[in-house]
């Protein structure tokens, strides 16, 4: 987990936080964290990524992808629909 979080922080430092490549990396990292059972860490990253992607607009495909990813994470934590 530390290596993954460090990679995300490094990516954020090297590239603007709202840059599409940074957001795509964070999105993919959250998927990987969830696959490893790190559901809470994935949720936190999903929430942060979604908040940053909203600058693209609520209906932008990347924003919608991030919202979907967060929903999947909430479901994995048993929190969907709350």
C-alpha positions, 0 to 999 in steps of 0.5 A: 500500500505504501508504494501505491500511495507514494506513486500517486503522490509523486504523480500529483507532484510531477503533474498538475492535480487536474491534468487528465493523465494524473486523474487517469492514473489515480482512477486506475490506481483506485481500481488496483487498490480495490482488486487487492482488497484495499477498499477504504484506500480505494474509496478515498482515492475515488472521492478525491479523483471524482472531486478533481474531475468535476472541473470537467463538468458533471456530464463529462465521460471521465467524471461519469467514469469516476462516479461509477468507480466510486459507486463500485467502491461503496458497494464493495464496502457495503455502503452503496445506496446510503 
